[in-house]
C-alpha cells in the first residue's frame, strides 16, 4: 500500500536491534485517514474469509483493527494487557514477549466477547517474530474460535514471523513488507 509505504520511508526511524519507530503515525500519534485506508484495504482483502470478529492486541493494533472492523461491519475485540475490575473472574489469558519493551506482556480477553464458532481475523500493527500474533491465536483457540486470517500493517520479514504462522493455513497479508533495516536505510520489498 503506497500511502503506508511512503509514511514508513518518510517518517519511520530504524532504532537498531530490529526496532522501527513509527510513533508519528501508528504507535503514539495516529493518522486516522491513513488507518482508514489501511482498514479498507484489509477489509477488501479478507472479505472472502467471512470473519465475524477482528481481534488485536492493546494498544497499537487498535487503530488498524478498528478501521478494518468498520469496513467489514463487524465488532473488534482487543486483548487487554491488564484485567480491569469490570472483566469477569474467568478470562482467556496468555503471554507474549514485547520486543520494544523487553518484557513479557499478558494478553487478556473476556469470554463475553470471544466465543466458540467465531471466525476471527487478527489485525495488528506489526508482524515481526510472530510472538504477539501467536498469543492472539492462542486466545482465539482457547475460546473455541477459528482464526481465518492475519493482517499486519508492517511486516519485518527478516524476523521470520510469517513462517511461524504457516501452520494456521490462513491468508496472511501485510500492507508493507520490510526485508531489512540497516545503516543504509529501511528496505521495503513490496
Buried (B, 14 or more C-beta within 10 A) or exposed (E): BEBBBEBBEEBBBBEEEBEBBBEBBBBEEBBEEBBBBBBBBBBEBBEEBEBBBBBBBBEBBBBBBBBBBBBBEBBBBBBBEEBEEEBEEEBBBBBBEBBBEEEEBBBBBBBEBBEEEBBBBBBBBBBBBBBBBBBBBBBBBBBEBBBBBBBBBBBBBBBEBBEBBEEBEBBBBBBBBBEBBEEEEBEBEE
